[in-house]
Amino acid sequence: MLQIGDRTLHSRLIVGTGKYASFLQMRACHEASGTAMVTVAIRRVDLAAPQGSRILDYIDTERLTLLPNTSGCYTPEDAVTTARLAREALGTELIKLEVIGDDRTLYPDGEGTLEAARVLVKEGFTVLPYCPDDPVLCLRLAEIGCAAVMPLAAPIGSGLGIRNPYNLQIIRERVEVPVIVDAGVGTASDAALAMELGCDGVLLNTAIAAAKDPVKMAAAMKAGVEAGRLAFEAGRMPRRLYASASSPLDGVIGS
């Protein structure tokens, strides 16, 4: 179970809603992933569109929790305004906060994210900020009341996997709120590694939507997250430089 604010989710995998070939494919991927929460860019939600043509028509909101995001915002002010619109339009205080600092890399603006988060937390939002894998910034975000921190594994949509596992370990050790790896995951082994490091969840989109078989990849991501969490809870064996016999030598015949 993943606890975010006052919500308890049965899955530690959060899935996006963009880049799919169709809304039908998106829905199939959501089902295959076993996710309990999906994130949607509030700017893509057209409530005035005809029934059957809106993205929300293909999201089972009885089963899935909506996590609106401020995708496409480049200033704290714009992000705060977009979050307020999301709360009004969708009736939720949940918000995935994104303040982008660079147009080419889509790398998040740490300072701008912290500024916007302060405002939104004071206004009663449950804030999940997308941020650099900076332990100090994540600590500050947690201290001001964010419900989770969402450090990137690599740039959005890159599929490069976890570039700095040591920073993620430090973040997990220092902050008391959930740590959800967001952006850069490319395949199921990346998701499993994030969970083995002790992260509480994984948020991804392109890794599924851009796969050759998105539905199969969604199922693979589900398995990867579950396996990684189990491995973390089990505790891996110590690493050794030299071999160690897997069977005890005591009592061997002829010894």
TORKOL-4160 file (C-alpha; in steps of 0.2 Angstrom, whole numbers, padded with zeros to 4 digits, m for minus):
255
<pt num="1" X="0000" Y="0000" Z="0000"/>
<pt num="2" X="0006" Y="0018" Z="m0004"/>
<pt num="3" X="0000" Y="0032" Z="0008"/>
<pt num="4" X="m0001" Y="0049" Z="0000"/>
<pt num="5" X="m0009" Y="0062" Z="0011"/>
<pt num="6" X="m0025" Y="0054" Z="0017"/>
<pt num="7" X="m0026" Y="0042" Z="0002"/>
<pt num="8" X="m0021" Y="0024" Z="0003"/>
<pt num="9" X="m0017" Y="0016" Z="m0014"/>
<pt num="10" X="m0016" Y="m0002" Z="m0018"/>
<pt num="11" X="m0003" Y="0000" Z="m0031"/>
<pt num="12" X="0014" Y="0009" Z="m0030"/>
<pt num="13" X="0014" Y="0012" Z="m0049"/>
<pt num="14" X="0007" Y="0029" Z="m0055"/>
<pt num="15" X="0004" Y="0030" Z="m0074"/>
<pt num="16" X="0002" Y="0044" Z="m0086"/>
<pt num="17" X="m0011" Y="0048" Z="m0099"/>
<pt num="18" X="m0001" Y="0055" Z="m0113"/>
<pt num="19" X="0007" Y="0049" Z="m0130"/>
<pt num="20" X="m0004" Y="0034" Z="m0132"/>
<pt num="21" X="m0010" Y="0030" Z="m0150"/>
<pt num="22" X="m0028" Y="0031" Z="m0143"/>
<pt num="23" X="m0039" Y="0033" Z="m0128"/>
<pt num="24" X="m0043" Y="0015" Z="m0129"/>
<pt num="25" X="m0025" Y="0010" Z="m0129"/>
<pt num="26" X="m0022" Y="0021" Z="m0114"/>
<pt num="27" X="m0037" Y="0013" Z="m0104"/>
<pt num="28" X="m0030" Y="m0005" Z="m0108"/>
<pt num="29" X="m0013" Y="0000" Z="m0102"/>
<pt num="30" X="m0020" Y="0007" Z="m0086"/>
<pt num="31" X="m0029" Y="m0010" Z="m0083"/>
<pt num="32" X="m0014" Y="m0020" Z="m0087"/>
<pt num="33" X="m0003" Y="m0009" Z="m0075"/>
<pt num="34" X="m0014" Y="m0012" Z="m0060"/>
<pt num="35" X="m0012" Y="0006" Z="m0056"/>
<pt num="36" X="m0023" Y="0015" Z="m0044"/>
<pt num="37" X="m0018" Y="0033" Z="m0048"/>
<pt num="38" X="m0016" Y="0041" Z="m0065"/>
<pt num="39" X="m0009" Y="0058" Z="m0069"/>
<pt num="40" X="m0017" Y="0070" Z="m0082"/>
<pt num="41" X="m0012" Y="0087" Z="m0088"/>
<pt num="42" X="m0026" Y="0099" Z="m0083"/>
<pt num="43" X="m0023" Y="0108" Z="m0100"/>
<pt num="44" X="m0028" Y="0093" Z="m0109"/>
<pt num="45" X="m0044" Y="0091" Z="m0100"/>
<pt num="46" X="m0058" Y="0099" Z="m0111"/>
<pt num="47" X="m0074" Y="0097" Z="m0101"/>
<pt num="48" X="m0084" Y="0106" Z="m0115"/>
<pt num="49" X="m0079" Y="0092" Z="m0128"/>
<pt num="50" X="m0093" Y="0080" Z="m0133"/>
<pt num="51" X="m0096" Y="0065" Z="m0123"/>
<pt num="52" X="m0085" Y="0051" Z="m0129"/>
<pt num="53" X="m0071" Y="0062" Z="m0135"/>
<pt num="54" X="m0064" Y="0068" Z="m0119"/>
<pt num="55" X="m0049" Y="0059" Z="m0110"/>
<pt num="56" X="m0059" Y="0058" Z="m0094"/>
<pt num="57" X="m0072" Y="0047" Z="m0103"/>
<pt num="58" X="m0059" Y="0034" Z="m0104"/>
<pt num="59" X="m0053" Y="0035" Z="m0086"/>
<pt num="60" X="m0062" Y="0024" Z="m0073"/>
<pt num="61" X="m0063" Y="0037" Z="m0060"/>
<pt num="62" X="m0073" Y="0025" Z="m0049"/>
<pt num="63" X="m0057" Y="0014" Z="m0047"/>
<pt num="64" X="m0043" Y="0026" Z="m0052"/>
<pt num="65" X="m0038" Y="0042" Z="m0042"/>
<pt num="66" X="m0035" Y="0057" Z="m0053"/>
<pt num="67" X="m0018" Y="0066" Z="m0051"/>
<pt num="68" X="m0019" Y="0082" Z="m0061"/>
<pt num="69" X="m0003" Y="0090" Z="m0065"/>
<pt num="70" X="0004" Y="0107" Z="m0070"/>
<pt num="71" X="0013" Y="0101" Z="m0085"/>
<pt num="72" X="0019" Y="0115" Z="m0097"/>
<pt num="73" X="0021" Y="0128" Z="m0083"/>
<pt num="74" X="0037" Y="0138" Z="m0083"/>
<pt num="75" X="0034" Y="0150" Z="m0069"/>
<pt num="76" X="0028" Y="0147" Z="m0051"/>
<pt num="77" X="0014" Y="0159" Z="m0054"/>
<pt num="78" X="0008" Y="0149" Z="m0069"/>
<pt num="79" X="0009" Y="0133" Z="m0060"/>
<pt num="80" X="m0001" Y="0140" Z="m0045"/>
<pt num="81" X="m0015" Y="0146" Z="m0057"/>
<pt num="82" X="m0015" Y="0130" Z="m0066"/>
<pt num="83" X="m0017" Y="0120" Z="m0049"/>
<pt num="84" X="m0031" Y="0131" Z="m0044"/>
<pt num="85" X="m0040" Y="0128" Z="m0061"/>
<pt num="86" X="m0037" Y="0109" Z="m0058"/>
<pt num="87" X="m0045" Y="0109" Z="m0041"/>
<pt num="88" X="m0060" Y="0119" Z="m0048"/>
<pt num="89" X="m0062" Y="0108" Z="m0063"/>
<pt num="90" X="m0059" Y="0091" Z="m0056"/>
<pt num="91" X="m0064" Y="0094" Z="m0038"/>
<pt num="92" X="m0048" Y="0087" Z="m0030"/>
<pt num="93" X="m0034" Y="0095" Z="m0019"/>
<pt num="94" X="m0021" Y="0083" Z="m0026"/>
<pt num="95" X="m0009" Y="0091" Z="m0038"/>
<pt num="96" X="0007" Y="0085" Z="m0046"/>
<pt num="97" X="0017" Y="0101" Z="m0046"/>
<pt num="98" X="0028" Y="0104" Z="m0061"/>
<pt num="99" X="0038" Y="0120" Z="m0064"/>
<pt num="100" X="0050" Y="0118" Z="m0079"/>
<pt num="101" X="0066" Y="0127" Z="m0079"/>
<pt num="102" X="0073" Y="0123" Z="m0096"/>
<pt num="103" X="0064" Y="0121" Z="m0113"/>
<pt num="104" X="0077" Y="0109" Z="m0121"/>
<pt num="105" X="0079" Y="0097" Z="m0106"/>
<pt num="106" X="0062" Y="0100" Z="m0098"/>
<pt num="107" X="0073" Y="0099" Z="m0082"/>
<pt num="108" X="0063" Y="0106" Z="m0067"/>
<pt num="109" X="0066" Y="0123" Z="m0059"/>
<pt num="110" X="0070" Y="0118" Z="m0041"/>
<pt num="111" X="0068" Y="0136" Z="m0034"/>
<pt num="112" X="0052" Y="0139" Z="m0044"/>
<pt num="113" X="0045" Y="0122" Z="m0038"/>
<pt num="114" X="0049" Y="0127" Z="m0020"/>
<pt num="115" X="0041" Y="0144" Z="m0022"/>
<pt num="116" X="0025" Y="0137" Z="m0029"/>
<pt num="117" X="0024" Y="0123" Z="m0017"/>
<pt num="118" X="0024" Y="0135" Z="m0002"/>
<pt num="119" X="0009" Y="0144" Z="m0009"/>
<pt num="120" X="m0001" Y="0128" Z="m0013"/>
<pt num="121" X="0003" Y="0119" Z="0003"/>
<pt num="122" X="m0004" Y="0135" Z="0012"/>
<pt num="123" X="m0020" Y="0134" Z="0001"/>
<pt num="124" X="m0023" Y="0116" Z="0007"/>
<pt num="125" X="m0017" Y="0107" Z="m0009"/>
<pt num="126" X="m0009" Y="0089" Z="m0007"/>
<pt num="127" X="0006" Y="0093" Z="m0016"/>
<pt num="128" X="0017" Y="0080" Z="m0025"/>
<pt num="129" X="0032" Y="0090" Z="m0033"/>
<pt num="130" X="0042" Y="0084" Z="m0048"/>
<pt num="131" X="0060" Y="0090" Z="m0044"/>
<pt num="132" X="0078" Y="0086" Z="m0047"/>
<pt num="133" X="0086" Y="0072" Z="m0038"/>
<pt num="134" X="0093" Y="0085" Z="m0025"/>
<pt num="135" X="0093" Y="0079" Z="m0007"/>
<pt num="136" X="0093" Y="0096" Z="0000"/>
<pt num="137" X="0078" Y="0102" Z="m0011"/>
<pt num="138" X="0068" Y="0086" Z="m0007"/>
<pt num="139" X="0071" Y="0089" Z="0011"/>
<pt num="140" X="0065" Y="0107" Z="0010"/>
<pt num="141" X="0049" Y="0102" Z="0000"/>
<pt num="142" X="0045" Y="0089" Z="0013"/>
<pt num="143" X="0048" Y="0101" Z="0027"/>
<pt num="144" X="0036" Y="0114" Z="0020"/>
<pt num="145" X="0022" Y="0101" Z="0020"/>
<pt num="146" X="0022" Y="0092" Z="0003"/>
<pt num="147" X="0014" Y="0075" Z="0004"/>
<pt num="148" X="0028" Y="0067" Z="m0006"/>
<pt num="149" X="0043" Y="0071" Z="m0016"/>
<pt num="150" X="0046" Y="0065" Z="m0034"/>
<pt num="151" X="0064" Y="0066" Z="m0040"/>
<pt num="152" X="0068" Y="0062" Z="m0058"/>
<pt num="153" X="0078" Y="0047" Z="m0062"/>
<pt num="154" X="0083" Y="0055" Z="m0079"/>
<pt num="155" X="0076" Y="0068" Z="m0090"/>
<pt num="156" X="0057" Y="0067" Z="m0095"/>
<pt num="157" X="0054" Y="0054" Z="m0109"/>
<pt num="158" X="0073" Y="0050" Z="m0111"/>
<pt num="159" X="0071" Y="0032" Z="m0105"/>
<pt num="160" X="0089" Y="0032" Z="m0098"/>
<pt num="161" X="0085" Y="0024" Z="m0082"/>
<pt num="162" X="0091" Y="0029" Z="m0065"/>
<pt num="163" X="0107" Y="0039" Z="m0068"/>
<pt num="164" X="0111" Y="0043" Z="m0049"/>
<pt num="165" X="0105" Y="0029" Z="m0038"/>
<pt num="166" X="0116" Y="0036" Z="m0023"/>
<pt num="167" X="0106" Y="0053" Z="m0023"/>
<pt num="168" X="0089" Y="0043" Z="m0022"/>
<pt num="169" X="0096" Y="0033" Z="m0008"/>
<pt num="170" X="0101" Y="0049" Z="0002"/>
<pt num="171" X="0084" Y="0056" Z="m0002"/>
<pt num="172" X="0075" Y="0041" Z="0004"/>
<pt num="173" X="0085" Y="0041" Z="0020"/>
<pt num="174" X="0083" Y="0060" Z="0024"/>
<pt num="175" X="0064" Y="0063" Z="0020"/>
<pt num="176" X="0050" Y="0056" Z="0030"/>
<pt num="177" X="0037" Y="0058" Z="0016"/>
<pt num="178" X="0035" Y="0045" Z="0001"/>
<pt num="179" X="0048" Y="0046" Z="m0012"/>
<pt num="180" X="0041" Y="0043" Z="m0029"/>
<pt num="181" X="0053" Y="0041" Z="m0044"/>
<pt num="182" X="0046" Y="0052" Z="m0058"/>
<pt num="183" X="0053" Y="0053" Z="m0076"/>
<pt num="184" X="0067" Y="0043" Z="m0085"/>
<pt num="185" X="0061" Y="0026" Z="m0082"/>
<pt num="186" X="0063" Y="0016" Z="m0098"/>
<pt num="187" X="0059" Y="m0002" Z="m0094"/>
<pt num="188" X="0054" Y="m0014" Z="m0080"/>
<pt num="189" X="0071" Y="m0016" Z="m0073"/>
<pt num="190" X="0073" Y="0002" Z="m0071"/>
<pt num="191" X="0056" Y="0002" Z="m0061"/>
<pt num="192" X="0062" Y="m0013" Z="m0051"/>
<pt num="193" X="0079" Y="m0004" Z="m0046"/>
<pt num="194" X="0070" Y="0011" Z="m0040"/>
<pt num="195" X="0060" Y="0001" Z="m0028"/>
<pt num="196" X="0075" Y="m0010" Z="m0023"/>
<pt num="197" X="0083" Y="0007" Z="m0018"/>
<pt num="198" X="0069" Y="0009" Z="m0006"/>
<pt num="199" X="0058" Y="0022" Z="m0016"/>
<pt num="200" X="0040" Y="0021" Z="m0011"/>
<pt num="201" X="0033" Y="0022" Z="m0029"/>
<pt num="202" X="0036" Y="0025" Z="m0048"/>
<pt num="203" X="0027" Y="0037" Z="m0059"/>
<pt num="204" X="0030" Y="0034" Z="m0078"/>
<pt num="205" X="0021" Y="0037" Z="m0095"/>
<pt num="206" X="0033" Y="0037" Z="m0110"/>
<pt num="207" X="0040" Y="0020" Z="m0105"/>
<pt num="208" X="0023" Y="0012" Z="m0108"/>
<pt num="209" X="0016" Y="0023" Z="m0122"/>
<pt num="210" X="0031" Y="0022" Z="m0133"/>
<pt num="211" X="0034" Y="0003" Z="m0131"/>
<pt num="212" X="0032" Y="m0008" Z="m0146"/>
<pt num="213" X="0018" Y="m0016" Z="m0136"/>
<pt num="214" X="0012" Y="m0004" Z="m0123"/>
<pt num="215" X="0000" Y="m0016" Z="m0115"/>
<pt num="216" X="0013" Y="m0029" Z="m0112"/>
<pt num="217" X="0025" Y="m0016" Z="m0106"/>
<pt num="218" X="0012" Y="m0010" Z="m0093"/>
<pt num="219" X="0010" Y="m0027" Z="m0086"/>
<pt num="220" X="0029" Y="m0028" Z="m0086"/>
<pt num="221" X="0030" Y="m0012" Z="m0076"/>
<pt num="222" X="0017" Y="m0019" Z="m0063"/>
<pt num="223" X="0028" Y="m0034" Z="m0061"/>
<pt num="224" X="0044" Y="m0024" Z="m0060"/>
<pt num="225" X="0037" Y="m0013" Z="m0046"/>
<pt num="226" X="0031" Y="m0027" Z="m0036"/>
<pt num="227" X="0047" Y="m0037" Z="m0038"/>
<pt num="228" X="0057" Y="m0022" Z="m0033"/>
<pt num="229" X="0047" Y="m0019" Z="m0018"/>
<pt num="230" X="0048" Y="m0037" Z="m0012"/>
<pt num="231" X="0066" Y="m0037" Z="m0014"/>
<pt num="232" X="0068" Y="m0021" Z="m0004"/>
<pt num="233" X="0058" Y="m0028" Z="0010"/>
<pt num="234" X="0067" Y="m0045" Z="0009"/>
<pt num="235" X="0084" Y="m0037" Z="0011"/>
<pt num="236" X="0097" Y="m0042" Z="m0002"/>
<pt num="237" X="0112" Y="m0053" Z="0003"/>
<pt num="238" X="0129" Y="m0044" Z="0006"/>
<pt num="239" X="0140" Y="m0041" Z="m0009"/>
<pt num="240" X="0157" Y="m0050" Z="m0008"/>
<pt num="241" X="0173" Y="m0049" Z="m0018"/>
<pt num="242" X="0176" Y="m0068" Z="m0018"/>
<pt num="243" X="0165" Y="m0083" Z="m0020"/>
<pt num="244" X="0156" Y="m0091" Z="m0006"/>
<pt num="245" X="0150" Y="m0109" Z="m0007"/>
<pt num="246" X="0131" Y="m0110" Z="m0008"/>
<pt num="247" X="0131" Y="m0126" Z="0002"/>
<pt num="248" X="0139" Y="m0128" Z="0019"/>
<pt num="249" X="0155" Y="m0139" Z="0019"/>
<pt num="250" X="0153" Y="m0146" Z="0036"/>
<pt num="251" X="0148" Y="m0164" Z="0036"/>
<pt num="252" X="0153" Y="m0167" Z="0017"/>
<pt num="253" X="0157" Y="m0186" Z="0014"/>
<pt num="254" X="0175" Y="m0189" Z="0015"/>
<pt num="255" X="0179" Y="m0173" Z="0024"/>
